């Protein structure tokens, strides 16, 4: 019988055939997970394993005790992996050992710590669309967070996907060839697309599934009325996880609905332009606002801070509630210090209880849970005196200490338990009398074996006699060939080796039954007791999740208070008006750069009337881009509830922040730098409102000067007359400063420069009025252009300023100045 036709391979092919396409199968064989055929070829390449063949069947394997490390590598490579286990002991089975797939791990459903980033969500998305409306569901199986949202444009959906950065997205078969979907999920991108049959998105099917899962009669209690497409996406996601992947989702206890109107909208481009958080395209370690603000001490807090930063608030009352809490903490530094110290004792409660809840986790995580819960009474007591109605008191009230569970875990689990949960060593002595007896017997048995070996060595005179053990013979006596003559007659020969022989005695076998039986029973009982304690913890999942959410908020608020104190931030006044007034504002990221010069603060005044559109001129490197980004960043910080780097500020709540800064192309989609710039500008003109803040840098520079000026002028007019949004417009087109002569809401500002001969110094101050020159040649000199090039540039500039043609019709641009061109050996002649 060939390898390919054995009962074992038949079992393998049956399990493999039941898996979703493209899923690798880890097939348990003893102490290894084996892979065969194409799975083995692909896994050997990704995991750098040796590929072997048995009767022409390619195969490779990984040790079961190290499987999680290999699994992590495959998941990071975007693969799905099914884990099949032996469902019975080989000795207990008759013939072929029964095996089954116990779970399927995918990039969007991974729970392993080796794969997850503690400060990032790991979302599995679901997408459903009809009639131009898009329903999105996002499930973080590692924490149990589950939320939905609907959008009326593909652009808004794209922004949400960019914020959440799902590792995997479930879509219906009918969308496989959808052009908008292809744009959202380009081939080779970071999100794995899992295409499922359309019926898994059907309204009746998903409604029944969700109602049964959450054990409710209606989803209206979650706020799902009017969210039909998002609900369909949520049901499809849950079906994919629980049915197709065979995963336990019992810790997913609620479905939350998000509404765009509650948040300040920041699109994907603006996130990148403002360096809010690290992006995939940014250099590793690049400075970001998140890097400046993140002084959280818990993983839950780190994830929530990122959420707040990417989705600031758009409701004044909610913003002020956060500000009040931060102010209270800045005024009571002892409270802030103690709060941070208490929070630092708490582990990642969300992910610990999630792993325990799905039947994973180990005794170490139970101990981590107990130690974290043990810190909760002190945390509640610390906040007990806080005024009712504030976020400190509200979150303190949501914390549930669970002292009975802490006591149970502390009594049951040893202080330093092993990682494995089926090899014993987890349960504390004194917790269970029967286990204590078995462990005592097993321990005494080991001593008996040592005494037996010493006694037999003395009786036979064979000092090299050893009592050993293997899985085939159990315990046996091994005697080297040179000492066989001294073997007692009551020894029973079991095996002959090259250099020794193995024997047993009735006494040894009799005691072996006692020892092995006691140890096996003790190990099995320890696992049973561990499962009982784990189940007791899982029963408290809802309370633990509520506590974790409260702890995350307290952590973020404490971190923002610490930043306010350490970095000299102030509380901005939040209004429903249209004014943005900032005095001595500073760029929160640039001022923290170690290599940066002393930061010069600047003011800004924007409103919906006389200061609606600010034109900013000045040379390159003077600080225009830093200034306009700074204003946008301070508005984002203010609306997330944080204090900001300024002397004082008043921020009228805005609905969106748009930016068009920097130069970048998109070669993969055939878009030039200018095309990218125009598309981003078009997005702003179509979607901005009078409540928006717009930051524009060098609009029109990617084409001819006249075209560029024309486009920039028309864009500025449209923003002023039609959109009426508050706008900061940095430009080198000095012609745009004339807009202030015809449009009442336009004001000119420039960056101060000190000029000394051919040298300039950037003062970094933004002052009223237009710049009188661009200083481009001065900047070129600072950049190190040769003196000859600088001199010739000055001549050409003078020609341009005099007029286009000379008296003879010669282009003045090319005309040399007398006594200048060609005089120097270092002069470069261009014409």
KOLTOR-594063 format. One record per residue (C-alpha): residue in one letter; x, y, z. Coordinates in steps of 0.02 Angstrom, whole numbers, plus 50000, padded with zeros to 5 digits. Each point is the difference from the previous one (the first is absolute). Layout:
// residues N
AXYZ/...
This chain:
// residues 831
X500005000050000/X500745016949952/X500135014350123/X498675009649903/X498704986250022/X500234995650184/X498555002450122/X501005014050081/X500155009849838/X498174996649965/X499605008250166/X501135014549955/X499185002849831/X498264999550078/X500445013650127/X500905010349869/X498494999249883/X498875007550134/X501065015750020/X499765017149917/X501065001749841/X501795005250030/X500064993750180/X501574990950058/X499684984750110/X501064996250154/X499684981250015/X500444993150172/X501094984649998/X500694996050172/X501135014050055/X499965008949832/X498825009549887/X500314993549825/X499595008149833/X499854990849834/X499955003449813/X499825018549949/X499805005250183/X501724992650038/X500805008649850/X499285017050046/X500324998450188/X501794994149976/X500345015849899/X499155011950122/X500684991750158/X501714995049933/X499674981650038/X500814985049920/X498854992649868/X500074981049993/X499084986649901/X499284983250051/X499494989449852/X499945015749892/X498875009550124/X500795017050047/X499955002950188/X500705010850138/X499585002450184/X500205010550156/X500104994350183/X498345001850089/X500795009450147/X500685013349881/X498495000849884/X499445017350057/X501635007849939/X499804992349827/X498155004349999/X500445018250035/X501155000649848/X498664992949886/X498685012150063/X501185014749974/X500234993749823/X498125001549975/X499594981450006/X498554990450076/X500484984850105/X498884985850060/X500554990650156/X499524981650007/X500254990450162/X499984981850053/X498324998150087/X500554984550096/X501594992550068/X500864988149877/X499974986050128/X498155002250028/X499484999849818/X499664984549899/X500925001749836/X500105017449927/X500005014050130/X498505011649982/X500485017749948/X499015015949972/X500275018449961/X499795009450163/X500275017749936/X500495010049848/X501115015150028/X499995014549876/X500835017350001/X498375007850061/X499644987450139/X501694996750077/X500115000450190/X501834995350025/X501065013050088/X501474996549884/X499005007049854/X499005014150080/X500635017550034/X499445004550176/X499615018049950/X499044996149839/X498304992449968/X499974984649888/X498385002149905/X499044987849892/X498895010849889/X498394995849910/X499335009849853/X498275000749920/X499365013049877/X498425004149901/X499375015449907/X501535010450041/X499924996650188/X501404990350085/X499824989950159/X501594996550099/X500244988350148/X501624999050100/X500364985950123/X501574998950106/X499904981950056/X501515002650113/X499025012250109/X498174996549960/X499715017649930/X498664999749863/X499315015549914/X499095005249842/X499825015849897/X499175004949836/X500665012049867/X499265008449847/X501625000949902/X501444988649958/X501205013850055/X499275000450176/X500084981050007/X501815000749944/X500435012250139/X499204988350129/X500974985249933/X501615010150005/X499675004650183/X499594982350053/X501314991749888/X499154982950001/X501124984949974/X498614990949909/X498335004549920/X498514988849963/X499065004749841/X498584991849902/X500364990649839/X498985012949903/X501295013450042/X501504989949941/X500175010049838/X499395016750070/X501115014449943/X499775010250159/X500464984850105/X501554997149894/X500545018050033/X499754997850188/X500934983450006/X501385000149869/X500834983449960/X501494996950114/X499335012450129/X500024997650188/X498204993650012/X499594982049957/X498354998749905/X498914985150048/X498604998049873/X498464991050068/X498374994449922/X498675013349984/X498724990650107/X501095003050155/X499565018649981/X498124997449980/X498955010550122/X498954985950074/X501504988650024/X501105013150085/X498595006550109/X499654982650068/X501854996850027/X500305016350093/X498444998450108/X500514982550053/X501795005050033/X499575015150109/X498484991250077/X498835014749965/X498315002049915/X500485015349900/X501595008949945/X499175017050027/X500675000150176/X501745001449924/X499445014949895/X499964990149837/X498385007349932/X500325006849826/X501694991049987/X499434985549891/X501554998649891/X501195001450148/X498994986850094/X500154988449850/X501885002649999/X500064996350188/X499014983949981/X501124994049859/X501555003450104/X499304990550150/X499504985249890/X501734999649921/X500834999650172/X498884987650089/X499484988349859/X501345000349866/X501495002850113/X499264989950145/X500505013250126/X499195003850166/X499315017850005/X499084999050166/X501015014850066/X499245011349865/X498605006750110/X499365015949913/X499835008649832/X500365018749998/X499395012449869/X501105014749949/X499305015749920/X501105011349894/X499155015850064/X500714997050174/X501805001149940/X501195011949914/X500344992249830/X501824997949952/X500354991449835/X501444988249965/X501045013349913/X499835012150145/X500554986650124/X501594997949899/X500285018649965/X499855004550183/X501034985150063/X498644995550124/X500504981650015/X501314989049918/X499464994949825/X500564985649891/X500815011949876/X500955010150131/X501774996050050/X500174989150155/X500175010650156/X499405016049914/X499365012650128/X498115000950022/X498745008550111/X499574983150075/X501824997850047/X499975016750093/X498364996850092/X500114981550041/X500464998750182/X498704986750033/X500514985750115/X498764986649947/X499764991849830/X498135004250006/X500435018350025/X501254999849858/X498684993449879/X498705012450059/X501175015049984/X500284995549818/X498114999049976/X499745017150078/X501365007649893/X499334993149837/X498205004050046/X499905016150100/X498315005750061/X498795011949915/X498845003050149/X500505014050116/X499274992050157/X501004984049978/X501605009949967/X499755010750154/X499704984550109/X501724993449952/X500785017050029/X499235001450173/X500764983350048/X501725004549934/X499945016550091/X499524991550163/X501504988449983/X501205014349960/X499425009250156/X500244984750111/X501724993349956/X500004987850145/X498404992249933/X500744999149825/X501594991850066/X499044987150101/X498794996749857/X501434996449880/X500854988750126/X498404990050028/X499664998349815/X501774993949966/X499604984350102/X498634994749879/X500304988449852/X499034999149837/X498354994650077/X499065000449834/X501164987949912/X500324988950151/X498164996650029/X499734997949812/X501324986449989/X499324991350155/X498235001749932/X500344991049837/X500754985150090/X501775005949982/X501125008650125/X501024991550134/X500285000650187/X501205014749983/X498605010349925/X498864995250143/X501325006550119/X500195015949897/X498115002250007/X499984997750189/X501425012450028/X499145012949889/X498324997750086/X500865001450169/X500495017849955/X498205005449967/X499405002950180/X501425012250029/X499605008749836/X498185002250046/X500465006250174/X501205012649924/X498605007649896/X498634998450131/X500035018450047/X499825006549821/X498445010449963/X498524990649928/X499655003249816/X501825001149947/X500944987249899/X501094995150149/X498494995350105/X499114992249851/X501454988749957/X500334995850182/X498204994150013/X500244988549850/X501454990850082/X499534983350080/X501384992850113/X499374981650009/X500894995250163/X499264982350000/X500794996349832/X501675007250057/X499934989050154/X499574984449898/X501445002449879/X501225004250138/X499544984250097/X499984988749848/X501455005549889/X501845000050049/X500935016549993/X501094995149850/X499014987249899/X500704991749843/X499445004849825/X499314982749961/X498294995950073/X500004981149978/X501644995650083/X499615004350181/X500875012050116/X498615013149998/X498944996550153/X500565005650172/X500244986950138/X498595000750126/X498685005049872/X499324982549965/X500284985350121/X499904986249868/X501295008749892/X501145002050150/X499924981350034/X500404995749819/X501455012249994/X500684993150163/X499924982449932/X500845005349837/X501365009250095/X500284985350117/X500094988849848/X501465009749929/X500924998050164/X499584981450002/X500784998349826/X501605008250059/X500064988550152/X499634984849892/X501435004149881/X501235002150145/X499404983650078/X500204990349837/X501725007349970/X500534993850171/X499174982849979/X500774996649829/X501645009250025/X499705008949833/X500335018350034/X499485005149823/X498274992250018/X498655012949956/X498125000750018/X499315008949846/X498335003349915/X499285001049825/X498255000249927/X500124982149934/X500614989850149/X499675012150141/X501304998350139/X501424987549971/X501744995450063/X501455002649880/X501624990050018/X501505002249885/X500664985149902/X501594999450105/X498974996850159/X498734987449933/X500824985550093/X499475007950166/X498165001049951/X498884992050134/X498914985349947/X498385009050048/X500295013549868/X498874997849847/X500835004949834/X498965012349895/X501185007049867/X501774997549935/X500955015649944/X501705001949917/X500925003750163/X498744995150133/X498484989750044/X498395005350083/X499094990450138/X498495001450111/X499524992350167/X498274996450073/X500365012350141/X500465014049879/X498454997249892/X498854999450151/X500605016650065/X500015007549826/X498124997549990/X499805010150159/X501195013949946/X499425002049821/X498184998950047/X500185013150136/X500955012049887/X498804998049855/X498485002150112/X500795015350082/X500365008149831/X498244996649938/X499245006550161/X501065015849993/X499335003749826/X498214997350060/X500275011950146/X500815012949886/X498494999449883/X498835002550149/X500955015550055/X500085006449821/X498134997549980/X499705009850160/X501005014449927/X499084999249834/X498335001650090/X500575017550049/X500445005249822/X498725014149990/X500565007850164/X501844998549952/X499675008049831/X499095014650083/X501455002350119/X501244999349856/X499065013449904/X499975011450153/X501854997050033/X500415004449819/X499115016750016/X500845004050165/X501684995649925/X499775011449849/X499375014550106/X501464997850119/X501244999549856/X499295016049925/X500085008550170/X501824994850020/X500415007049828/X499125016450042/X501065002150156/X501644994049926/X499905009749837/X499145016050055/X498334997449912/X498445010350038/X498144996649996/X499205007449843/X498275007750012/X498814989649895/X498555009549919/X498594997249877/X500585015449904/X501065001049844/X501575008350070/X501694991650023/X501095011450105/X501694993850060/X501325010550084/X501804994050001/X499574983149928/X501394987149978/X500174984549890/X499844985550125/X501134988249902/X501335011849931/X500325008250168/X500444982950073/X501294995549868/X501714998750080/X500885007449848/X498775014349975/X500455018350030/X499095009950135/X498185000249950/X499225016949963/X498155000750047/X498725008649890/X498225006550007/X498534996249887/X498285007749976/X498744991549888/X498135002849990/X498564999749878/X500045018549957/X501515011549989/X501314986550031/X499304985649901/X501444996749880/X501805003650050/X501295001449859/X501754996650068/X501535004549896/X501844998750035/X501554990549947/X500254981350005/X500654993750168/X499285015250089/X498664989850090/X498395002349900/X499614981349991/X500424997350183/X498855014350047/X498474994349903/X500204982050057/X500215006450178/X498305008449996/X499164984249936/X500864989450133/X499465011550141/X498194999049941/X500104980949996/X500754999750174/X498705012050067/X498554989849932/X500684983750068/X499865008650169/X501865002950028/X500895015750056/X501065008349865/X501715008749987/X499535018450003/X499865014850117/X498115000149978/X498744994349871/X498195000449948/X499434986349881/X498335000149913/X499534981949967/X500324994849820/X499234985349909/X501484995049890/X501855003749982/X500674999449822/X501835001449948/X500865001049832/X501845000750038/X501604992149937/X500394992349832/X499754981749961/X499584989549850/X499054983649987/X500934990149868/X499074984050039/X498385007949939/X500815010649865/X499745016750088/X501285013949988/X500395011850142/X498915013449920/X498554987849975/X500094994650183/X500005018450051/X498495004049891/X499014984850060/X500315004650182/X499495017949963/X498424994049912/X499564989550152/X500135015550109/X498955010949885/X498634986949989/X499914995250184/X500515015050106/X498675010350088/X499965016950085/X500414990750162/X501604992349929/X501835004750021/X501064998949843/X501895000449987/X500755002449825/X501845000449957/X500625005249827/X498454996149898/X500415000049813/X501884998250007/X500044983849900/X499615008349833/X500475015849903/X500065016250096/X498505007849914/X498964984250016/X500524998250182/X499555018050044/X498344998549910/X499524984050092/X500585006550169/X499035016349976/X498414991049947/X500134987850146/X500225014450124/X498515009349927/X498914984450009/X500474996750181/X499635018050046/X498395002749903/X499164982949992/X500714988650135/X500365013750128/X501154988650099/X501395006650111/X501574998149895/X501885001950018/X500795001649827/X501914999949990/X500685004749829/X501475006549900/X498835008149874/X500095018050058/X498635004249877/X498774991850119/X500285013750128/X498925011149888/X498504989650054/X499955010750157/X499575014949890/X498394992349936/X499434987350130/X499545006650171/X500414983950094/X501794998549934/X501485005750104/X501844999849954/X501364994050117/X501844996449973/X501494992350089/X501275012750061/X501744999149926/X501535010250049/X501075004449848/X501845004850011/X500815002149830/X499884983349912/X499594991150162/X498304997250082/X499434993750169/X498294992150029/X499155007750151/X498534987649996/X498755013650047/X498345001249907/X499505018449980/X498655009449903/X500365005149821/X500694992049843/X501824995149974/X500925012449888/X501084986649919/X500194981049997/X501854998550047/X500114984549892/X501785003949945/X500525002950180/X499314983050048/X500914992349851/X501625007350068/X499634992550171/X499754983349914/X501765000749928/X499755004149816/X501635005849916/X500355018750001/X499975000249810/X498254993149996/X499435012350134/X500735014749901/X499184994749838/X498344997650089/X500095017950061/X500275006149822/X498514990149934/X498915006450144/X500475017949956/X499554996749817/X498324993050050/X499625014850111/X500425012449859/X498854992049872/X499894985449883/X500945006749845/X501415012149963/X500015013949868/X500584987849864/X498654987250041/X501284989050090/X499294990850152/X500645009950149/X500014983950100/X501564994549902/X500895016749988/X501655000950097/X500315015050111/X501475010849948/X501624995650087/X499234984750075/X499664985549884/X501544990349948/X501205010250108/X500304986250125/X500774983349961/X498784992450121/X498495007849913/X498814987349920/X499355005549829/X498254993749969/X499685009049835/
